[in-house]
Each structure stands twice: as structure tokens, then as C-alpha cells.
Amino acid sequence: MSQVCQITGKRPRTGNYVSHANNKTKRKFYPNLHKKRFYIPEEDRWVTLKISSTALRTINKKGITAVLKEARAAGKKF
């Protein structure tokens, strides 16, 4: 299962583990994703999205309808 937010498009980033001896080993920083169901009254249906915590805050602020409208305008499908 891919670790990509369906609203913001956040994906894993790469970086380094750095030891006390300053040895560097590759690692990944994963986004904080949650699987969440939302009810869309205009379409009278439930939508399950895999979203980051940042996207969840945006949905709480703007509303699910406005966020989905922006995402669809950007070319994302749900």
C-alpha cells in the first residue's frame, strides 16, 4: 500500500540516520497518514480517503466538499 496522502500528495522523504560517530545511513520519513471515511451530503455517499494529519486539519477548517472540489480541480479522482 502506498504511503501517499490523497489530498495533499505528501509522500515519504529520504534522509539519513546520523550516529554519534557521524556515520550516515539512509532512512525514510513517512507522512502521518490515516484512513478516514467522510460523508458527502451533496453526492449522498461515503468516501474513504487515506489522508495526512495536515489534510485532516484542512478538512476540519474548510469542509470536505470544498477540499474535494479543490482536489478534483487539481486532477485527483475519488
Backbone as XML, in Angstrom:
<?xml version="1.0"?>
<chain id="A" units="angstrom">
  <residue number="1" name="MET">
    <atom name="N" x="0.841" y="-1.177" z="0.000"/>
    <atom name="CA" x="0.000" y="0.000" z="0.000"/>
    <atom name="C" x="0.891" y="1.246" z="0.000"/>
  </residue>
  <residue number="2" name="SER">
    <atom name="N" x="0.586" y="2.168" z="-0.890"/>
    <atom name="CA" x="1.450" y="3.338" z="-0.999"/>
    <atom name="C" x="1.206" y="4.318" z="0.143"/>
  </residue>
  <residue number="3" name="GLN">
    <atom name="N" x="2.251" y="4.977" z="0.539"/>
    <atom name="CA" x="2.213" y="5.944" z="1.638"/>
    <atom name="C" x="2.085" y="7.354" z="1.068"/>
  </residue>
  <residue number="4" name="VAL">
    <atom name="N" x="0.954" y="7.642" z="0.396"/>
    <atom name="CA" x="0.746" y="8.945" z="-0.227"/>
    <atom name="C" x="-0.600" y="9.495" z="0.216"/>
  </residue>
  <residue number="5" name="CYS">
    <atom name="N" x="-0.616" y="10.752" z="0.640"/>
    <atom name="CA" x="-1.857" y="11.416" z="1.023"/>
    <atom name="C" x="-2.649" y="11.740" z="-0.237"/>
  </residue>
  <residue number="6" name="GLN">
    <atom name="N" x="-3.943" y="11.403" z="-0.249"/>
    <atom name="CA" x="-4.768" y="11.617" z="-1.429"/>
    <atom name="C" x="-5.174" y="13.076" z="-1.608"/>
  </residue>
  <residue number="7" name="ILE">
    <atom name="N" x="-5.070" y="13.889" z="-0.584"/>
    <atom name="CA" x="-5.444" y="15.297" z="-0.687"/>
    <atom name="C" x="-4.219" y="16.169" z="-0.945"/>
  </residue>
  <residue number="8" name="THR">
    <atom name="N" x="-3.211" y="16.074" z="-0.104"/>
    <atom name="CA" x="-2.053" y="16.963" z="-0.215"/>
    <atom name="C" x="-0.949" y="16.399" z="-1.105"/>
  </residue>
  <residue number="9" name="GLY">
    <atom name="N" x="-0.942" y="15.082" z="-1.337"/>
    <atom name="CA" x="0.095" y="14.471" z="-2.156"/>
    <atom name="C" x="1.392" y="14.223" z="-1.410"/>
  </residue>
  <residue number="10" name="LYS">
    <atom name="N" x="1.372" y="14.352" z="-0.080"/>
    <atom name="CA" x="2.580" y="14.083" z="0.701"/>
    <atom name="C" x="2.997" y="12.632" z="0.529"/>
  </residue>
  <residue number="11" name="ARG">
    <atom name="N" x="4.313" y="12.413" z="0.370"/>
    <atom name="CA" x="4.859" y="11.070" z="0.218"/>
    <atom name="C" x="6.111" y="10.930" z="1.064"/>
  </residue>
  <residue number="12" name="PRO">
    <atom name="N" x="6.637" y="9.707" z="1.209"/>
    <atom name="CA" x="7.846" y="9.545" z="2.024"/>
    <atom name="C" x="9.018" y="10.353" z="1.478"/>
  </residue>
  <residue number="13" name="ARG">
    <atom name="N" x="9.792" y="10.920" z="2.383"/>
    <atom name="CA" x="11.007" y="11.656" z="2.024"/>
    <atom name="C" x="12.198" y="10.871" z="2.528"/>
  </residue>
  <residue number="14" name="THR">
    <atom name="N" x="13.347" y="11.079" z="1.923"/>
    <atom name="CA" x="14.539" y="10.358" z="2.347"/>
    <atom name="C" x="15.450" y="11.275" z="3.139"/>
  </residue>
  <residue number="15" name="GLY">
    <atom name="N" x="16.242" y="10.647" z="3.981"/>
    <atom name="CA" x="17.192" y="11.383" z="4.794"/>
    <atom name="C" x="18.234" y="10.417" z="5.324"/>
  </residue>
  <residue number="16" name="ASN">
    <atom name="N" x="18.905" y="10.804" z="6.373"/>
    <atom name="CA" x="19.954" y="9.974" z="6.947"/>
    <atom name="C" x="19.742" y="9.782" z="8.441"/>
  </residue>
  <residue number="17" name="TYR">
    <atom name="N" x="20.055" y="8.547" z="8.906"/>
    <atom name="CA" x="20.294" y="8.343" z="10.320"/>
    <atom name="C" x="21.715" y="8.850" z="10.546"/>
  </residue>
  <residue number="18" name="VAL">
    <atom name="N" x="21.950" y="9.609" z="11.589"/>
    <atom name="CA" x="23.308" y="10.081" z="11.872"/>
    <atom name="C" x="23.682" y="9.601" z="13.269"/>
  </residue>
  <residue number="19" name="SER">
    <atom name="N" x="24.725" y="8.788" z="13.331"/>
    <atom name="CA" x="25.160" y="8.231" z="14.605"/>
    <atom name="C" x="26.023" y="9.242" z="15.359"/>
  </residue>
  <residue number="20" name="HIS">
    <atom name="N" x="26.365" y="8.867" z="16.569"/>
    <atom name="CA" x="27.230" y="9.716" z="17.385"/>
    <atom name="C" x="28.603" y="9.889" z="16.727"/>
  </residue>
  <residue number="21" name="ALA">
    <atom name="N" x="29.033" y="8.843" z="15.978"/>
    <atom name="CA" x="30.311" y="8.894" z="15.265"/>
    <atom name="C" x="30.167" y="9.571" z="13.894"/>
  </residue>
  <residue number="22" name="ASN">
    <atom name="N" x="28.980" y="10.160" z="13.637"/>
    <atom name="CA" x="28.676" y="10.881" z="12.397"/>
    <atom name="C" x="28.623" y="9.954" z="11.175"/>
  </residue>
  <residue number="23" name="ASN">
    <atom name="N" x="28.310" y="8.656" z="11.415"/>
    <atom name="CA" x="28.071" y="7.733" z="10.305"/>
    <atom name="C" x="26.669" y="7.995" z="9.769"/>
  </residue>
  <residue number="24" name="LYS">
    <atom name="N" x="26.514" y="7.993" z="8.464"/>
    <atom name="CA" x="25.214" y="8.278" z="7.856"/>
    <atom name="C" x="24.682" y="7.046" z="7.142"/>
  </residue>
  <residue number="25" name="THR">
    <atom name="N" x="23.452" y="6.685" z="7.445"/>
    <atom name="CA" x="22.769" y="5.558" z="6.838"/>
    <atom name="C" x="21.426" y="6.057" z="6.325"/>
  </residue>
  <residue number="26" name="LYS">
    <atom name="N" x="21.027" y="5.630" z="5.138"/>
    <atom name="CA" x="19.770" y="6.091" z="4.548"/>
    <atom name="C" x="18.564" y="5.650" z="5.368"/>
  </residue>
  <residue number="27" name="ARG">
    <atom name="N" x="17.539" y="6.491" z="5.404"/>
    <atom name="CA" x="16.278" y="6.181" z="6.064"/>
    <atom name="C" x="15.158" y="6.908" z="5.352"/>
  </residue>
  <residue number="28" name="LYS">
    <atom name="N" x="13.916" y="6.647" z="5.755"/>
    <atom name="CA" x="12.760" y="7.326" z="5.177"/>
    <atom name="C" x="11.959" y="8.004" z="6.271"/>
  </residue>
  <residue number="29" name="PHE">
    <atom name="N" x="11.409" y="9.168" z="5.945"/>
    <atom name="CA" x="10.472" y="9.878" z="6.811"/>
    <atom name="C" x="9.092" y="9.687" z="6.201"/>
  </residue>
  <residue number="30" name="TYR">
    <atom name="N" x="8.205" y="8.976" z="6.899"/>
    <atom name="CA" x="6.874" y="8.694" z="6.371"/>
    <atom name="C" x="5.876" y="9.756" z="6.828"/>
  </residue>
  <residue number="31" name="PRO">
    <atom name="N" x="4.919" y="10.114" z="5.974"/>
    <atom name="CA" x="3.879" y="11.062" z="6.399"/>
    <atom name="C" x="2.944" y="10.394" z="7.406"/>
  </residue>
  <residue number="32" name="ASN">
    <atom name="N" x="2.314" y="11.214" z="8.234"/>
    <atom name="CA" x="1.402" y="10.722" z="9.261"/>
    <atom name="C" x="0.035" y="10.509" z="8.628"/>
  </residue>
  <residue number="33" name="LEU">
    <atom name="N" x="-0.205" y="9.299" z="8.089"/>
    <atom name="CA" x="-1.427" y="9.018" z="7.329"/>
    <atom name="C" x="-2.467" y="8.285" z="8.166"/>
  </residue>
  <residue number="34" name="HIS">
    <atom name="N" x="-3.739" y="8.575" z="7.840"/>
    <atom name="CA" x="-4.882" y="7.936" z="8.489"/>
    <atom name="C" x="-5.898" y="7.575" z="7.430"/>
  </residue>
  <residue number="35" name="LYS">
    <atom name="N" x="-6.538" y="6.415" z="7.594"/>
    <atom name="CA" x="-7.623" y="6.033" z="6.708"/>
    <atom name="C" x="-8.910" y="6.533" z="7.350"/>
  </residue>
  <residue number="36" name="LYS">
    <atom name="N" x="-9.668" y="7.366" z="6.646"/>
    <atom name="CA" x="-10.825" y="8.034" z="7.246"/>
    <atom name="C" x="-11.986" y="8.036" z="6.264"/>
  </residue>
  <residue number="37" name="ARG">
    <atom name="N" x="-13.198" y="7.824" z="6.773"/>
    <atom name="CA" x="-14.413" y="7.880" z="5.955"/>
    <atom name="C" x="-15.093" y="9.223" z="6.153"/>
  </residue>
  <residue number="38" name="PHE">
    <atom name="N" x="-15.550" y="9.798" z="5.048"/>
    <atom name="CA" x="-16.264" y="11.070" z="5.090"/>
    <atom name="C" x="-17.584" y="10.914" z="4.352"/>
  </residue>
  <residue number="39" name="TYR">
    <atom name="N" x="-18.620" y="11.548" z="4.891"/>
    <atom name="CA" x="-19.923" y="11.546" z="4.226"/>
    <atom name="C" x="-20.059" y="12.832" z="3.430"/>
  </residue>
  <residue number="40" name="ILE">
    <atom name="N" x="-20.431" y="12.703" z="2.158"/>
    <atom name="CA" x="-20.625" y="13.859" z="1.295"/>
    <atom name="C" x="-22.121" y="13.985" z="1.036"/>
  </residue>
  <residue number="41" name="PRO">
    <atom name="N" x="-22.781" y="14.948" z="1.687"/>
    <atom name="CA" x="-24.238" y="15.049" z="1.550"/>
    <atom name="C" x="-24.699" y="15.414" z="0.132"/>
  </residue>
  <residue number="42" name="GLU">
    <atom name="N" x="-23.906" y="16.193" z="-0.614"/>
    <atom name="CA" x="-24.301" y="16.589" z="-1.967"/>
    <atom name="C" x="-24.399" y="15.384" z="-2.900"/>
  </residue>
  <residue number="43" name="GLU">
    <atom name="N" x="-23.515" y="14.399" z="-2.699"/>
    <atom name="CA" x="-23.500" y="13.198" z="-3.531"/>
    <atom name="C" x="-24.197" y="12.028" z="-2.846"/>
  </residue>
  <residue number="44" name="ASP">
    <atom name="N" x="-24.601" y="12.217" z="-1.586"/>
    <atom name="CA" x="-25.274" y="11.200" z="-0.772"/>
    <atom name="C" x="-24.482" y="9.889" z="-0.761"/>
  </residue>
  <residue number="45" name="ARG">
    <atom name="N" x="-23.178" y="9.990" z="-0.448"/>
    <atom name="CA" x="-22.346" y="8.795" z="-0.383"/>
    <atom name="C" x="-21.191" y="9.004" z="0.589"/>
  </residue>
  <residue number="46" name="TRP">
    <atom name="N" x="-20.584" y="7.880" z="0.963"/>
    <atom name="CA" x="-19.405" y="7.881" z="1.825"/>
    <atom name="C" x="-18.165" y="7.722" z="0.962"/>
  </residue>
  <residue number="47" name="VAL">
    <atom name="N" x="-17.093" y="8.398" z="1.340"/>
    <atom name="CA" x="-15.820" y="8.306" z="0.637"/>
    <atom name="C" x="-14.756" y="7.960" z="1.665"/>
  </residue>
  <residue number="48" name="THR">
    <atom name="N" x="-13.941" y="6.949" z="1.369"/>
    <atom name="CA" x="-12.820" y="6.589" z="2.232"/>
    <atom name="C" x="-11.555" y="7.163" z="1.626"/>
  </residue>
  <residue number="49" name="LEU">
    <atom name="N" x="-10.845" y="7.966" z="2.414"/>
    <atom name="CA" x="-9.623" y="8.604" z="1.947"/>
    <atom name="C" x="-8.463" y="8.244" z="2.859"/>
  </residue>
  <residue number="50" name="LYS">
    <atom name="N" x="-7.281" y="8.154" z="2.283"/>
    <atom name="CA" x="-6.052" y="7.996" z="3.065"/>
    <atom name="C" x="-5.417" y="9.380" z="3.096"/>
  </residue>
  <residue number="51" name="ILE">
    <atom name="N" x="-5.507" y="10.043" z="4.255"/>
    <atom name="CA" x="-5.086" y="11.439" z="4.343"/>
    <atom name="C" x="-4.093" y="11.657" z="5.472"/>
  </residue>
  <residue number="52" name="SER">
    <atom name="N" x="-3.305" y="12.701" z="5.324"/>
    <atom name="CA" x="-2.346" y="13.068" z="6.365"/>
    <atom name="C" x="-3.054" y="13.889" z="7.435"/>
  </residue>
  <residue number="53" name="SER">
    <atom name="N" x="-2.396" y="14.076" z="8.555"/>
    <atom name="CA" x="-2.970" y="14.883" z="9.635"/>
    <atom name="C" x="-3.166" y="16.319" z="9.197"/>
  </residue>
  <residue number="54" name="THR">
    <atom name="N" x="-2.274" y="16.830" z="8.357"/>
    <atom name="CA" x="-2.415" y="18.188" z="7.841"/>
    <atom name="C" x="-3.674" y="18.313" z="6.995"/>
  </residue>
  <residue number="55" name="ALA">
    <atom name="N" x="-3.945" y="17.316" z="6.156"/>
    <atom name="CA" x="-5.145" y="17.328" z="5.324"/>
    <atom name="C" x="-6.398" y="17.236" z="6.181"/>
  </residue>
  <residue number="56" name="LEU">
    <atom name="N" x="-6.342" y="16.467" z="7.262"/>
    <atom name="CA" x="-7.488" y="16.350" z="8.167"/>
    <atom name="C" x="-7.806" y="17.695" z="8.814"/>
  </residue>
  <residue number="57" name="ARG">
    <atom name="N" x="-6.766" y="18.437" z="9.188"/>
    <atom name="CA" x="-6.975" y="19.776" z="9.754"/>
    <atom name="C" x="-7.585" y="20.719" z="8.719"/>
  </residue>
  <residue number="58" name="THR">
    <atom name="N" x="-7.144" y="20.590" z="7.470"/>
    <atom name="CA" x="-7.689" y="21.419" z="6.396"/>
    <atom name="C" x="-9.160" y="21.097" z="6.175"/>
  </residue>
  <residue number="59" name="ILE">
    <atom name="N" x="-9.521" y="19.813" z="6.218"/>
    <atom name="CA" x="-10.914" y="19.400" z="6.051"/>
    <atom name="C" x="-11.760" y="19.934" z="7.200"/>
  </residue>
  <residue number="60" name="ASN">
    <atom name="N" x="-11.235" y="19.901" z="8.413"/>
    <atom name="CA" x="-11.973" y="20.440" z="9.558"/>
    <atom name="C" x="-12.190" y="21.938" z="9.419"/>
  </residue>
  <residue number="61" name="LYS">
    <atom name="N" x="-11.259" y="22.625" z="8.784"/>
    <atom name="CA" x="-11.356" y="24.074" z="8.636"/>
    <atom name="C" x="-12.275" y="24.474" z="7.483"/>
  </residue>
  <residue number="62" name="LYS">
    <atom name="N" x="-12.060" y="23.892" z="6.301"/>
    <atom name="CA" x="-12.789" y="24.296" z="5.093"/>
    <atom name="C" x="-14.045" y="23.475" z="4.820"/>
  </residue>
  <residue number="63" name="GLY">
    <atom name="N" x="-14.043" y="22.229" z="5.267"/>
    <atom name="CA" x="-15.149" y="21.323" z="4.963"/>
    <atom name="C" x="-14.739" y="20.351" z="3.874"/>
  </residue>
  <residue number="64" name="ILE">
    <atom name="N" x="-15.329" y="19.158" z="3.912"/>
    <atom name="CA" x="-14.955" y="18.102" z="2.973"/>
    <atom name="C" x="-15.331" y="18.464" z="1.547"/>
  </residue>
  <residue number="65" name="THR">
    <atom name="N" x="-16.448" y="19.137" z="1.345"/>
    <atom name="CA" x="-16.895" y="19.477" z="-0.006"/>
    <atom name="C" x="-15.925" y="20.417" z="-0.694"/>
  </residue>
  <residue number="66" name="ALA">
    <atom name="N" x="-15.480" y="21.461" z="0.012"/>
    <atom name="CA" x="-14.559" y="22.435" z="-0.567"/>
    <atom name="C" x="-13.203" y="21.802" z="-0.868"/>
  </residue>
  <residue number="67" name="VAL">
    <atom name="N" x="-12.733" y="20.944" z="0.024"/>
    <atom name="CA" x="-11.423" y="20.304" z="-0.159"/>
    <atom name="C" x="-11.472" y="19.347" z="-1.347"/>
  </residue>
  <residue number="68" name="LEU">
    <atom name="N" x="-12.542" y="18.556" z="-1.473"/>
    <atom name="CA" x="-12.665" y="17.640" z="-2.604"/>
    <atom name="C" x="-12.790" y="18.398" z="-3.917"/>
  </residue>
  <residue number="69" name="LYS">
    <atom name="N" x="-13.477" y="19.527" z="-3.886"/>
    <atom name="CA" x="-13.625" y="20.345" z="-5.093"/>
    <atom name="C" x="-12.258" y="20.851" z="-5.564"/>
  </residue>
  <residue number="70" name="GLU">
    <atom name="N" x="-11.423" y="21.322" z="-4.629"/>
    <atom name="CA" x="-10.076" y="21.783" z="-4.968"/>
    <atom name="C" x="-9.219" y="20.637" z="-5.492"/>
  </residue>
  <residue number="71" name="ALA">
    <atom name="N" x="-9.334" y="19.453" z="-4.854"/>
    <atom name="CA" x="-8.529" y="18.308" z="-5.265"/>
    <atom name="C" x="-8.935" y="17.830" z="-6.660"/>
  </residue>
  <residue number="72" name="ARG">
    <atom name="N" x="-10.228" y="17.830" z="-6.941"/>
    <atom name="CA" x="-10.694" y="17.419" z="-8.274"/>
    <atom name="C" x="-10.243" y="18.406" z="-9.328"/>
  </residue>
  <residue number="73" name="ALA">
    <atom name="N" x="-10.211" y="19.697" z="-8.973"/>
    <atom name="CA" x="-9.730" y="20.700" z="-9.920"/>
    <atom name="C" x="-8.245" y="20.495" z="-10.216"/>
  </residue>
  <residue number="74" name="ALA">
    <atom name="N" x="-7.511" y="19.939" z="-9.248"/>
    <atom name="CA" x="-6.086" y="19.663" z="-9.435"/>
    <atom name="C" x="-5.851" y="18.339" z="-10.179"/>
  </residue>
  <residue number="75" name="GLY">
    <atom name="N" x="-6.934" y="17.613" z="-10.490"/>
    <atom name="CA" x="-6.813" y="16.399" z="-11.287"/>
    <atom name="C" x="-6.824" y="15.107" z="-10.519"/>
  </residue>
  <residue number="76" name="LYS">
    <atom name="N" x="-7.198" y="15.120" z="-9.231"/>
    <atom name="CA" x="-7.249" y="13.899" z="-8.427"/>
    <atom name="C" x="-8.655" y="13.304" z="-8.518"/>
  </residue>
  <residue number="77" name="LYS">
    <atom name="N" x="-8.739" y="11.966" z="-8.491"/>
    <atom name="CA" x="-10.017" y="11.260" z="-8.596"/>
    <atom name="C" x="-10.337" y="10.576" z="-7.286"/>
  </residue>
  <residue number="78" name="PHE">
    <atom name="N" x="-11.637" y="10.557" z="-6.947"/>
    <atom name="CA" x="-12.097" y="9.902" z="-5.720"/>
    <atom name="C" x="-13.298" y="9.054" z="-5.995"/>
  </residue>
</chain>
